[in-house]
Structures are given as structure tokens and as C-alpha cells.
Amino acid sequence: MVALGAPGRRIFWGPLGIRLPMAFKRGYHRHYRSQGNAGLTRPIVDTDYGYCLAPMEQGIRLTTGAEFANRDALPTPVQIDRVLPAAHEIYPLGDGIEAQPWMGSRPCFADSRPVIGRAPGPARASGSTRATRIGD
């Protein structure tokens, strides 16, 4: 049996008496127009400020790091506002395309690593990575 993500935790692990210390990691992004005739053909990662600019069909995507939050907590997209001045310094971002930043969340463990090991009954696996989410 493979049960991944928060729904798997509730449906499959709970009845077996297995408690997994999962949390929710949330990230934000927003698309922007380019100013003038500027173009971006490859992603730019600014490790000092913790954001990435990437060319997408929708426009230039500004994406930030992740935050830990309760599953039903209200969005707090302050990360976008904090890195926007630094992004403007290296690329001529124009107006935002969406009215609000997009927010996505995924279940995770505090160290962002999968849990692998023996469990009662049939074989099971649970995991999530930053680049790929498996399940739910």
C-alpha cells in the first residue's frame, strides 16, 4: 500500500495508530509583465534574497521560499513584497498579471525528507519533495 500526503495520513495511518509529525509548507508566486522589450530566457535564482525569476507562458514568475503554516491558515504573501525590490534591481519587472499571488501548500515533515521504514501490516511509503509532490 502507498499512501502519500495529508489525506493518506488521515485515511491510512490514523486507523493503524501511526502518528506522523506532518506540517504544511506553503509557497507563493506571481506573474509579471516585462517592461519595454526586456526578455528572459532562463531562470534567475537570487540566493541572497531567496527568490527565483523564471520565464513562463503567463509572464515572468517571481517565486519565493516556503513557509510553515497551519493547513487552513490565511495566506500571508509578504514574501513576494519583501523580495520584489531586489527582483526589480536585476530585471525590469512590469505590472503584476494576477490580482493576488498564487499560494500552494503541501504536506511535509520538518526536515522535508520522506519517512522510510517498517510499519505494521503491508508495506507503506509516505513522502514529498520540494520539486515534486507525490500523492494527494
Order of alpha helices (4+ residues) and beta strands (2+ residues): alpha-beta-beta-beta-beta-alpha-beta-beta
